[in-house]
């Protein structure tokens, strides 16, 4: 029986995912084979089911069955490989996987020790013996063993390529310099080798310089992140300080107002008590006079009445109380004055907070009119509202041009930007999944897409209705207290900045800093999968309200 290894090459028994011999091989509808575990894990780690080789997309998850015939062939191949490996290891001179083999060894190929430029063949120690013994062979030119001897020989003159034509930038033999390259600038291979080696050294230095520049850029980006974090901490601490100051100011004003009212009431009560003491003294004197008058009225002594009449008949001196009143204190003016002063203080403190909200106002002056480009839209996307809205619908048959996204539910804006600043706003209300941001012109638009800056995408995403992330590679979980209703996207091309804002609260959500833009940038949108109607709302490009 013919073995599997004699019919097929080793590559045909290797899984293209794990690069090892198949284990439980299965075949998918496009015809490619994989280990069952490999293709299952590959699809589990991606949003769509695709063939890793031909990128064919399957919109439903497939059920796998092991290919029994391929499994049996694989097992036979594995056994044959084991026997062959055992046989090779028993030889006296094992073959190196990356060596140059003797062209005359029949069974086990031994390593060559020399290559002959006349015979155009390579020889091991045993088969090289005639070249060392026979006179005719001794005149042959031997070199260290090389692969593909024909590549170092002139195809026209069958002579070694020992020279280099700088005019035509090609290796030539001695006969070439006397015919086709007769008047050309010819140098030795060694001289050209040294020159090219020097140029490669310069290129290497330039590449090293580019590496160092990018490493420096990474340090700058890290520094920007650190500065951003410090600024965020500083702003948070400042806001706590400001609000604490506002609360303290209100409490202090309230305490002062209460003190003024209590002081006025105390003064009024003291005045009233003074009046009452005076009145009680006068009442005492009047009662005394009343008692004397009563006694005098009941006397029968004529002389006594007449002698005391003058002193008793005149009432004691008293105050005219008809014009004396205890006035109720009016606190209205006091309250108004205190509130006015409090309002002034609060305005001063609020001005400090208002500066934070003016950042978005300054950015909104760079608003641009964004319209979606139908030539880039995935065939399941529906563009409506004059190109200002995008949602997911049924699959449509559209021309598969180079600009169109083939697997990822995405669309770009029509206009690109390669300098300056631009800003636009997108309504995301009612959605559970979406992607927003900008993308470079050369992005991959076919097959599986990974959103991160290294692939030309600067985006933030929403997943599962409440999980906001910046697709920074790796993703950064964002702290968003309230569900976003409208998102603002701002780009400063020269500054290398992409920022996202919560338009409702006018707060910065996240910023990509220290970016290096070398291509045109396009607004990028993905409304996400429909998710059984839970994510059916459209992404809407909204006009910017300049506040």
VEXTI-306086 format. One record per residue (C-alpha): residue in three letters; x, y, z. Coordinates in steps of 0.2 Angstrom, whole numbers, padded with zeros to 4 digits, always signed. Layout:
# residues N
ALAXYZ ...
END
This chain:
# residues 547
UNK+0000+0000+0000 UNK+0006+0017-0004 UNK+0009+0028+0011 UNK+0002+0045+0014 UNK+0019+0053+0015 UNK+0024+0047-0002 UNK+0008+0055-0010 UNK+0007+0071-0001 UNK+0019+0084+0005 UNK+0021+0088+0023 UNK+0012+0106+0021 UNK-0004+0097+0016 UNK-0005+0089+0033 UNK-0002+0105+0043 UNK-0015+0116+0051 UNK-0012+0134+0045 UNK-0017+0141+0062 UNK-0006+0130+0074 UNK+0006+0125+0060 UNK+0007+0107+0066 UNK+0000+0091+0060 UNK-0019+0090+0060 UNK-0028+0085+0076 UNK-0046+0080+0073 UNK-0046+0088+0056 UNK-0062+0096+0049 UNK-0067+0105+0033 UNK-0077+0121+0032 UNK-0088+0125+0017 UNK-0075+0135+0007 UNK-0064+0119+0006 UNK-0050+0123+0019 UNK-0045+0111+0033 UNK-0041+0115+0051 UNK-0039+0107+0068 UNK-0056+0107+0076 UNK-0050+0115+0092 UNK-0040+0128+0082 UNK-0054+0134+0071 UNK-0066+0134+0086 UNK-0055+0145+0096 UNK-0051+0156+0081 UNK-0070+0160+0079 UNK-0073+0162+0097 UNK-0060+0176+0098 UNK-0067+0186+0083 UNK-0084+0195+0080 UNK-0087+0186+0063 UNK-0084+0168+0057 UNK-0072+0169+0043 UNK-0060+0157+0035 UNK-0042+0163+0041 UNK-0035+0159+0023 UNK-0048+0165+0010 UNK-0057+0177+0022 UNK-0074+0169+0017 UNK-0087+0175+0029 UNK-0101+0163+0037 UNK-0115+0172+0044 UNK-0121+0157+0055 UNK-0111+0147+0066 UNK-0106+0130+0059 UNK-0107+0113+0067 UNK-0091+0103+0065 UNK-0088+0085+0061 UNK-0071+0077+0060 UNK-0066+0072+0042 UNK-0063+0054+0044 UNK-0053+0051+0028 UNK-0041+0066+0031 UNK-0040+0060+0049 UNK-0034+0043+0044 UNK-0022+0050+0031 UNK-0015+0061+0044 UNK-0012+0047+0056 UNK-0003+0037+0042 UNK+0008+0052+0038 UNK+0012+0054+0056 UNK+0018+0036+0058 UNK+0028+0037+0042 UNK+0036+0053+0048 UNK+0041+0044+0064 UNK+0049+0030+0055 UNK+0058+0041+0043 UNK+0065+0052+0058 UNK+0071+0036+0066 UNK+0080+0030+0050 UNK+0088+0047+0048 UNK+0095+0048+0066 UNK+0103+0031+0064 UNK+0115+0038+0049 UNK+0133+0042+0052 UNK+0132+0059+0044 UNK+0114+0067+0048 UNK+0108+0080+0036 UNK+0106+0098+0042 UNK+0089+0106+0038 UNK+0097+0122+0032 UNK+0113+0114+0024 UNK+0118+0112+0005 UNK+0116+0094+0000 UNK+0127+0083-0011 UNK+0119+0081-0028 UNK+0125+0063-0030 UNK+0120+0055-0014 UNK+0106+0043-0018 UNK+0097+0038-0002 UNK+0103+0049+0013 UNK+0108+0066+0007 UNK+0124+0071+0015 UNK+0130+0089+0017 UNK+0141+0096+0003 UNK+0158+0102+0006 UNK+0162+0110-0011 UNK+0152+0116-0026 UNK+0159+0116-0044 UNK+0156+0131-0055 UNK+0160+0120-0070 UNK+0149+0105-0066 UNK+0136+0116-0058 UNK+0135+0103-0044 UNK+0138+0101-0025 UNK+0148+0086-0018 UNK+0151+0078-0001 UNK+0168+0072+0004 UNK+0166+0055-0004 UNK+0159+0061-0021 UNK+0172+0076-0022 UNK+0186+0063-0023 UNK+0187+0063-0042 UNK+0189+0082-0042 UNK+0205+0080-0031 UNK+0212+0065-0041 UNK+0207+0066-0060 UNK+0218+0079-0069 UNK+0203+0085-0080 UNK+0193+0088-0064 UNK+0207+0097-0055 UNK+0206+0111-0067 UNK+0187+0114-0062 UNK+0184+0129-0050 UNK+0178+0124-0033 UNK+0170+0136-0021 UNK+0162+0134-0004 UNK+0145+0125-0005 UNK+0131+0136-0011 UNK+0112+0133-0015 UNK+0105+0136-0033 UNK+0122+0136-0042 UNK+0113+0141-0058 UNK+0109+0158-0050 UNK+0128+0162-0049 UNK+0131+0158-0067 UNK+0128+0169-0082 UNK+0114+0162-0091 UNK+0121+0168-0108 UNK+0139+0163-0107 UNK+0138+0150-0093 UNK+0152+0158-0084 UNK+0153+0164-0065 UNK+0145+0181-0061 UNK+0161+0189-0055 UNK+0158+0207-0060 UNK+0145+0221-0057 UNK+0138+0233-0071 UNK+0134+0249-0062 UNK+0126+0256-0078 UNK+0113+0242-0079 UNK+0113+0238-0060 UNK+0116+0219-0063 UNK+0129+0206-0060 UNK+0139+0200-0076 UNK+0153+0188-0081 UNK+0169+0192-0090 UNK+0162+0189-0107 UNK+0147+0201-0104 UNK+0160+0215-0102 UNK+0166+0212-0120 UNK+0149+0211-0128 UNK+0132+0218-0121 UNK+0141+0229-0107 UNK+0157+0233-0117 UNK+0157+0252-0113 UNK+0148+0251-0096 UNK+0154+0256-0079 UNK+0161+0239-0073 UNK+0167+0235-0055 UNK+0171+0220-0045 UNK+0158+0211-0035 UNK+0169+0214-0020 UNK+0169+0233-0023 UNK+0151+0234-0026 UNK+0148+0223-0011 UNK+0158+0235+0000 UNK+0148+0250-0007 UNK+0131+0242-0005 UNK+0136+0236+0012 UNK+0141+0254+0017 UNK+0124+0260+0010 UNK+0115+0247+0020 UNK+0125+0253+0035 UNK+0118+0270+0032 UNK+0101+0264+0030 UNK+0103+0254+0046 UNK+0108+0270+0055 UNK+0093+0279+0048 UNK+0081+0265+0053 UNK+0089+0265+0070 UNK+0087+0284+0071 UNK+0068+0281+0066 UNK+0067+0268+0080 UNK+0074+0280+0092 UNK+0063+0294+0086 UNK+0048+0283+0089 UNK+0054+0277+0106 UNK+0056+0296+0110 UNK+0038+0299+0104 UNK+0032+0284+0115 UNK+0040+0293+0130 UNK+0031+0309+0125 UNK+0015+0301+0123 UNK+0017+0293+0140 UNK+0022+0310+0147 UNK+0006+0317+0139 UNK-0004+0304+0148 UNK+0004+0308+0164 UNK+0001+0326+0162 UNK-0017+0323+0157 UNK-0019+0312+0173 UNK-0011+0326+0184 UNK-0022+0339+0176 UNK-0037+0328+0179 UNK-0033+0325+0197 UNK-0029+0344+0198 UNK-0046+0349+0191 UNK-0055+0336+0202 UNK-0046+0343+0217 UNK-0050+0361+0211 UNK-0069+0357+0209 UNK-0070+0349+0226 UNK-0062+0365+0233 UNK-0073+0376+0223 UNK-0089+0367+0228 UNK-0083+0366+0246 UNK-0080+0385+0246 UNK-0097+0388+0239 UNK-0106+0377+0252 UNK-0095+0386+0266 UNK-0100+0403+0258 UNK-0118+0399+0259 UNK-0117+0392+0277 UNK-0107+0407+0282 UNK-0120+0419+0275 UNK-0134+0410+0283 UNK-0125+0410+0300 UNK-0122+0429+0298 UNK-0140+0433+0293 UNK-0147+0422+0307 UNK-0135+0432+0319 UNK-0141+0449+0313 UNK-0159+0444+0315 UNK-0156+0437+0332 UNK-0147+0453+0337 UNK-0161+0464+0331 UNK-0174+0454+0340 UNK-0163+0455+0356 UNK-0162+0474+0355 UNK-0181+0475+0352 UNK-0185+0464+0367 UNK-0173+0474+0378 UNK-0181+0490+0373 UNK-0199+0483+0377 UNK-0193+0477+0394 UNK-0187+0495+0398 UNK-0204+0502+0393 UNK-0212+0489+0404 UNK-0201+0493+0420 UNK-0205+0512+0418 UNK-0224+0508+0416 UNK-0223+0497+0432 UNK-0215+0511+0442 UNK-0228+0524+0436 UNK-0242+0512+0440 UNK-0234+0510+0458 UNK-0234+0529+0461 UNK-0252+0530+0454 UNK-0258+0517+0465 UNK-0251+0526+0480 UNK-0259+0542+0475 UNK-0276+0533+0472 UNK-0274+0526+0490 UNK-0272+0543+0497 UNK-0286+0550+0487 UNK-0297+0536+0494 UNK-0293+0540+0512 UNK-0295+0558+0510 UNK-0312+0556+0502 UNK-0318+0546+0517 UNK-0312+0559+0530 UNK-0325+0569+0540 UNK-0311+0581+0546 UNK-0314+0597+0536 UNK-0297+0605+0541 UNK-0287+0589+0536 UNK-0295+0588+0519 UNK-0292+0606+0515 UNK-0274+0606+0521 UNK-0270+0590+0510 UNK-0281+0595+0495 UNK-0267+0603+0485 UNK-0254+0589+0487 UNK-0266+0575+0483 UNK-0277+0583+0470 UNK-0262+0584+0458 UNK-0257+0567+0450 UNK-0239+0562+0450 UNK-0228+0567+0435 UNK-0229+0553+0421 UNK-0224+0550+0403 UNK-0235+0552+0388 UNK-0236+0534+0382 UNK-0248+0537+0368 UNK-0234+0540+0356 UNK-0223+0526+0363 UNK-0223+0510+0353 UNK-0212+0494+0352 UNK-0209+0493+0333 UNK-0207+0476+0325 UNK-0190+0474+0316 UNK-0191+0472+0297 UNK-0179+0459+0291 UNK-0183+0460+0273 UNK-0169+0472+0268 UNK-0157+0463+0279 UNK-0161+0447+0269 UNK-0160+0455+0252 UNK-0143+0463+0256 UNK-0136+0446+0262 UNK-0143+0437+0247 UNK-0136+0450+0235 UNK-0119+0448+0243 UNK-0120+0430+0242 UNK-0125+0431+0224 UNK-0110+0441+0220 UNK-0098+0429+0229 UNK-0106+0414+0221 UNK-0104+0422+0204 UNK-0086+0424+0207 UNK-0084+0406+0211 UNK-0095+0400+0197 UNK-0084+0410+0185 UNK-0070+0398+0190 UNK-0080+0383+0186 UNK-0087+0391+0170 UNK-0069+0391+0162 UNK-0070+0372+0162 UNK-0086+0372+0151 UNK-0079+0385+0138 UNK-0066+0372+0132 UNK-0080+0363+0121 UNK-0087+0380+0116 UNK-0069+0385+0109 UNK-0068+0368+0100 UNK-0086+0369+0092 UNK-0080+0384+0082 UNK-0071+0371+0071 UNK-0087+0362+0067 UNK-0088+0354+0049 UNK-0102+0347+0039 UNK-0100+0328+0038 UNK-0110+0318+0026 UNK-0108+0299+0024 UNK-0100+0291+0009 UNK-0111+0277+0001 UNK-0097+0270-0008 UNK-0088+0265+0008 UNK-0104+0258+0017 UNK-0106+0239+0021 UNK-0119+0231+0011 UNK-0131+0229+0026 UNK-0130+0248+0031 UNK-0144+0260+0026 UNK-0140+0278+0024 UNK-0154+0290+0025 UNK-0158+0308+0031 UNK-0147+0315+0016 UNK-0132+0305+0021 UNK-0133+0311+0039 UNK-0140+0295+0047 UNK-0134+0276+0046 UNK-0143+0261+0053 UNK-0142+0242+0050 UNK-0154+0234+0038 UNK-0155+0219+0026 UNK-0141+0213+0015 UNK-0141+0223-0002 UNK-0132+0218-0018 UNK-0119+0232-0021 UNK-0103+0234-0031 UNK-0089+0227-0021 UNK-0076+0242-0024 UNK-0060+0244-0015 UNK-0067+0257-0004 UNK-0081+0247+0003 UNK-0081+0238+0020 UNK-0084+0220+0016 UNK-0086+0212+0034 UNK-0086+0226+0047 UNK-0103+0236+0048 UNK-0094+0253+0045 UNK-0095+0268+0034 UNK-0084+0283+0032 UNK-0087+0302+0029 UNK-0086+0308+0011 UNK-0073+0322+0015 UNK-0056+0319+0021 UNK-0044+0330+0031 UNK-0025+0331+0030 UNK-0022+0347+0041 UNK-0029+0359+0053 UNK-0044+0355+0065 UNK-0061+0349+0063 UNK-0076+0344+0074 UNK-0092+0335+0072 UNK-0106+0328+0084 UNK-0116+0312+0083 UNK-0132+0307+0092 UNK-0131+0290+0099 UNK-0146+0290+0110 UNK-0156+0274+0111 UNK-0141+0263+0105 UNK-0132+0248+0114 UNK-0117+0246+0102 UNK-0108+0258+0092 UNK-0090+0264+0086 UNK-0086+0282+0083 UNK-0070+0292+0078 UNK-0058+0294+0063 UNK-0048+0282+0052 UNK-0034+0285+0040 UNK-0035+0283+0021 UNK-0025+0266+0020 UNK-0035+0256+0033 UNK-0040+0238+0029 UNK-0058+0238+0024 UNK-0059+0219+0020 UNK-0061+0205+0032 UNK-0058+0206+0051 UNK-0054+0223+0057 UNK-0046+0227+0074 UNK-0049+0245+0080 UNK-0033+0253+0086 UNK-0021+0267+0082 UNK-0008+0255+0075 UNK-0021+0250+0062 UNK-0026+0268+0058 UNK-0041+0269+0069 UNK-0044+0282+0083 UNK-0061+0277+0091 UNK-0071+0275+0106 UNK-0084+0261+0107 UNK-0100+0256+0117 UNK-0103+0238+0120 UNK-0117+0229+0129 UNK-0126+0245+0132 UNK-0115+0252+0147 UNK-0097+0247+0143 UNK-0088+0262+0136 UNK-0070+0259+0130 UNK-0057+0269+0120 UNK-0050+0257+0107 UNK-0032+0261+0111 UNK-0024+0244+0109 UNK-0026+0238+0122 UNK-0043+0245+0126 UNK-0046+0258+0140 UNK-0062+0257+0150 UNK-0070+0274+0151 UNK-0078+0281+0167 UNK-0095+0288+0160 UNK-0107+0292+0174 UNK-0122+0294+0163 UNK-0127+0286+0147 UNK-0121+0296+0132 UNK-0134+0304+0121 UNK-0123+0314+0110 UNK-0104+0313+0107 UNK-0093+0326+0100 UNK-0077+0321+0090 UNK-0062+0334+0088 UNK-0046+0332+0079 UNK-0031+0343+0079 UNK-0020+0336+0064 UNK-0004+0345+0068 UNK-0005+0343+0087 UNK-0008+0324+0084 UNK-0024+0325+0095 UNK-0041+0316+0094 UNK-0053+0320+0108 UNK-0071+0314+0112 UNK-0084+0325+0122 UNK-0100+0322+0131 UNK-0110+0336+0122 UNK-0124+0336+0136 UNK-0112+0339+0151 UNK-0098+0347+0140 UNK-0085+0335+0148 UNK-0070+0327+0139 UNK-0073+0308+0139 UNK-0056+0303+0132 UNK-0041+0310+0121 UNK-0028+0301+0110 UNK-0013+0312+0112 UNK+0004+0312+0104 UNK-0002+0304+0088 UNK+0008+0305+0071 UNK-0004+0308+0056 UNK+0004+0305+0039 UNK-0012+0302+0029 UNK-0029+0309+0025 UNK-0041+0306+0040 UNK-0060+0302+0037 UNK-0074+0302+0050 UNK-0078+0284+0055 UNK-0095+0277+0060 UNK-0101+0259+0064 UNK-0119+0258+0071 UNK-0116+0240+0077 UNK-0126+0224+0075 UNK-0145+0225+0076 UNK-0146+0213+0091 UNK-0164+0208+0088 UNK-0170+0226+0087 UNK-0162+0232+0103 UNK-0149+0242+0094 UNK-0160+0247+0079 UNK-0158+0266+0082 UNK-0148+0275+0069 UNK-0132+0285+0072 UNK-0136+0303+0067 UNK-0124+0317+0063 UNK-0131+0332+0072 UNK-0129+0350+0068 UNK-0118+0359+0081 UNK-0126+0371+0093 UNK-0113+0384+0096 UNK-0116+0389+0114 
END
